[in-house]
């Protein structure tokens, strides 16, 4: 096998690391919510940044998924055990579902409360939904709960990559570098 068949395509690697950065920044911004005094211009920055990077995730996930469906991943050497392969597929399915559903849920949460103000601008996008504050609150709680759950799924993904690299000593992590 040539070294090029042992790694993901350049595009796949770029998609992976760009999505990683956007998800990390979306989480970082939302974790700074509440740092600034309520009602101040600075208090809007964490939510605006969170929304911006959530939209970036959404913009990247569809082309990433299409690329993934059109390109066979490189083989893991040595091959995975059956249970490892099943766990890997389940984790990746959950990650892709999260990357698609979570930004859409975030947008629905905003739209349930009215128009979307484009982050860091005054431009507004009209809501395709009827304003419903109770729905806005409910969707916000679901969005937050899924976000918390996915700290663990992301952690499992990272732990799996490290497990493969340091304990299995296979090429799983090197395929994405």
LINDA-V239279 format. One record per residue. N is the residue number from 1. RES is the residue in one letter. NEAR is the number of other C-alpha atoms within 10 Angstrom. Layout:
n = (N,N)
res = (RES,RES)
near = (NEAR,NEAR)
//
This chain:
n = (1,2,3,4,5,6,7,8,9,10,11,12,13,14,15,16,17,18,19,20,21,22,23,24,25,26,27,28,29,30,31,32,33,34,35,36,37,38,39,40,41,42,43,44,45,46,47,48,49,50,51,52,53,54,55,56,57,58,59,60,61,62,63,64,65,66,67,68,69,70,71,72,73,74,75,76,77,78,79,80,81,82,83,84,85,86,87,88,89,90,91,92,93,94,95,96,97,98,99,100,101,102,103,104,105,106,107,108,109,110,111,112,113,114,115,116,117,118,119,120,121,122,123,124,125,126,127,128,129,130,131,132,133,134,135,136,137,138,139,140,141,142,143,144,145,146,147,148,149,150,151,152,153,154,155,156,157,158,159,160,161,162,163,164,165,166,167,168,169,170,171,172,173,174,175,176,177)
res = (X,X,X,X,X,X,X,X,X,X,X,X,X,X,X,X,X,X,X,X,X,X,X,X,X,X,X,X,X,X,X,X,X,X,X,X,X,X,X,X,X,X,X,X,X,X,X,X,X,X,X,X,X,X,X,X,X,X,X,X,X,X,X,X,X,X,X,X,X,X,X,X,X,X,X,X,X,X,X,X,X,X,X,X,X,X,X,X,X,X,X,X,X,X,X,X,X,X,X,X,X,X,X,X,X,X,X,X,X,X,X,X,X,X,X,X,X,X,X,X,X,X,X,X,X,X,X,X,X,X,X,X,X,X,X,X,X,X,X,X,X,X,X,X,X,X,X,X,X,X,X,X,X,X,X,X,X,X,X,X,X,X,X,X,X,X,X,X,X,X,X,X,X,X,X,X,X)
near = (6,6,7,11,13,18,21,21,19,12,11,19,16,15,20,17,13,15,22,14,15,20,19,13,17,23,19,14,19,16,13,15,18,12,10,14,11,11,8,9,9,12,16,17,18,21,18,20,20,25,24,18,23,25,20,18,23,18,14,18,20,14,13,19,15,10,15,16,10,9,12,11,15,16,16,17,12,11,12,16,8,9,9,12,13,12,12,16,12,11,17,15,12,15,16,15,12,20,20,19,15,21,20,16,18,21,19,21,23,22,22,24,18,20,16,19,16,14,18,12,8,9,11,12,12,11,16,11,13,11,15,13,14,11,16,18,15,13,19,19,13,15,20,15,11,15,15,12,11,17,12,11,17,18,11,14,16,13,12,18,19,15,15,18,15,11,9,14,13,18,19,24,18,14,19,18,12)
//
